[in-house]
Amino acid sequence: MLKGIPKNISPELLKVLMEMGHGDEIVIADGNYPAASNAKKLVRCDGLNIPELLESILTLFPLDVYVDSAISLMSTVNGDPKPEIWEVYRKIFNGKSVENNNITYMNREDFYERGKRAYAIVATGEEAIYANVILKKGVIK
């Protein structure tokens, strides 16, 4: 065990977060996301929900402040209502005092294409729909 590492960050996820460089992106995917078929690197976090994992990741992971938005979510389609989990995310970003908390909303197809280019995809057991998040890594100043 190590001090200061959240317990829900597995050794594999910690390694991936450390390997990533400035501008690299990571997808934190809900249970419906095609993670295995789209990932260059796949990290399994089955049984974990995204809000708790996101909060832990943001403890370690700087977001890019040199772009308009370092956070991307998948926009809704077919009149689906705004997902409640987005407000949960907003509270997490505010609570973690994320410097660049601007959010970009992307259509599903563009989100999937961007996800294929991500450094890694983290597959979770999150059941909420539209819960997928892309984070762009920043630098430690």
C-alpha positions as CSV (number, residue, x, y, z in Angstrom):
1,M,0.0,0.0,0.0
2,L,1.0,3.6,-0.5
3,K,0.0,6.8,1.3
4,G,-2.3,9.2,-0.5
5,I,-3.4,6.9,-3.3
6,P,-7.2,6.4,-3.2
7,K,-8.1,2.8,-2.6
8,N,-10.2,2.5,-5.8
9,I,-7.2,3.4,-8.0
10,S,-5.8,0.0,-9.0
11,P,-2.1,-0.5,-9.7
12,E,-2.9,-0.8,-13.4
13,L,-4.9,2.4,-13.4
14,L,-2.2,4.2,-11.5
15,K,0.4,3.1,-14.0
16,V,-1.7,4.3,-16.9
17,L,-2.3,7.7,-15.3
18,M,1.5,8.0,-14.7
19,E,2.4,7.0,-18.2
20,M,0.2,9.6,-19.8
21,G,1.7,12.9,-20.9
22,H,0.5,16.4,-21.5
23,G,-2.4,16.3,-23.9
24,D,-3.1,12.6,-23.7
25,E,-6.7,11.7,-23.1
26,I,-8.4,9.0,-21.0
27,V,-12.0,7.8,-21.3
28,I,-13.9,6.9,-18.2
29,A,-16.6,4.7,-19.6
30,D,-20.0,3.6,-18.4
31,G,-21.1,0.0,-18.6
32,N,-22.7,0.5,-22.1
33,Y,-19.7,2.0,-23.7
34,P,-17.9,-0.3,-26.3
35,A,-14.6,-0.1,-24.3
36,A,-13.0,-3.4,-25.2
37,S,-13.5,-3.0,-28.9
38,N,-12.4,0.7,-29.0
39,A,-9.4,0.7,-26.6
40,K,-5.7,0.9,-27.4
41,K,-5.3,0.2,-23.7
42,L,-8.1,-1.1,-21.6
43,V,-8.3,-0.8,-17.8
44,R,-11.0,-2.8,-16.2
45,C,-12.7,-1.2,-13.2
46,D,-15.8,-3.4,-13.1
47,G,-18.0,-2.8,-10.1
48,L,-16.9,0.8,-9.7
49,N,-19.2,3.8,-10.4
50,I,-17.8,6.7,-12.3
51,P,-18.4,9.5,-9.7
52,E,-16.3,7.9,-7.0
53,L,-13.6,6.9,-9.5
54,L,-13.6,10.4,-11.1
55,E,-13.1,12.0,-7.8
56,S,-10.2,9.7,-7.0
57,I,-8.6,10.3,-10.4
58,L,-8.8,14.0,-10.1
59,T,-6.9,13.8,-6.8
60,L,-3.9,12.7,-8.9
61,F,-4.6,13.9,-12.4
62,P,-4.1,17.5,-13.6
63,L,-6.4,18.7,-16.3
64,D,-5.1,20.7,-19.3
65,V,-5.4,24.4,-18.8
66,Y,-4.0,25.2,-22.3
67,V,-7.2,24.2,-24.1
68,D,-10.7,25.6,-24.1
69,S,-12.1,22.4,-22.5
70,A,-10.3,19.5,-20.9
71,I,-13.5,17.7,-20.1
72,S,-15.9,16.1,-22.7
73,L,-19.2,14.4,-22.3
74,M,-21.4,12.6,-24.7
75,S,-24.5,14.7,-25.6
76,T,-27.9,13.2,-25.5
77,V,-30.0,12.1,-28.5
78,N,-33.6,11.6,-29.4
79,G,-35.0,14.0,-26.8
80,D,-33.4,12.1,-23.9
81,P,-33.4,14.3,-20.8
82,K,-30.3,15.8,-19.4
83,P,-28.6,13.1,-17.3
84,E,-28.6,13.7,-13.5
85,I,-25.1,12.4,-13.3
86,W,-23.8,15.5,-15.2
87,E,-24.7,17.6,-12.2
88,V,-22.9,15.1,-10.0
89,Y,-19.8,15.6,-12.2
90,R,-20.1,19.4,-12.0
91,K,-20.1,19.1,-8.2
92,I,-17.0,16.9,-8.3
93,F,-15.2,19.3,-10.6
94,N,-16.1,22.3,-8.4
95,G,-15.3,20.4,-5.2
96,K,-11.9,19.4,-6.5
97,S,-11.2,23.0,-7.5
98,V,-10.5,21.9,-11.1
99,E,-8.8,24.9,-12.8
100,N,-10.2,24.2,-16.3
101,N,-13.7,22.8,-15.6
102,N,-15.3,23.9,-19.0
103,I,-17.2,21.0,-20.5
104,T,-17.6,20.2,-24.2
105,Y,-20.6,18.1,-25.3
106,M,-20.0,15.8,-28.3
107,N,-22.3,13.7,-30.4
108,R,-22.1,10.0,-29.9
109,E,-20.2,9.2,-33.1
110,D,-17.6,11.9,-32.5
111,F,-17.2,10.8,-28.9
112,Y,-16.6,7.2,-30.0
113,E,-14.0,8.3,-32.6
114,R,-12.2,10.4,-30.1
115,G,-12.3,7.6,-27.6
116,K,-10.6,5.3,-30.1
117,R,-7.6,7.7,-30.1
118,A,-7.5,8.1,-26.3
119,Y,-4.4,6.8,-24.5
120,A,-6.7,4.5,-22.5
121,I,-10.3,3.6,-21.8
122,V,-11.3,2.8,-18.3
123,A,-14.3,0.4,-18.3
124,T,-16.5,0.8,-15.2
125,G,-19.7,-0.7,-14.0
126,E,-21.5,2.6,-14.1
127,E,-25.2,2.1,-15.0
128,A,-26.2,5.7,-15.6
129,I,-26.5,6.5,-19.3
130,Y,-24.5,9.3,-20.9
131,A,-22.0,8.9,-18.0
132,N,-18.9,8.7,-20.2
133,V,-16.2,11.2,-19.7
134,I,-13.1,12.1,-21.6
135,L,-10.3,13.9,-19.6
136,K,-7.3,15.7,-21.2
137,K,-4.2,15.5,-19.1
138,G,-2.4,18.7,-18.2
139,V,0.9,19.5,-16.6
140,I,2.1,19.9,-13.0
141,K,3.4,23.5,-12.5
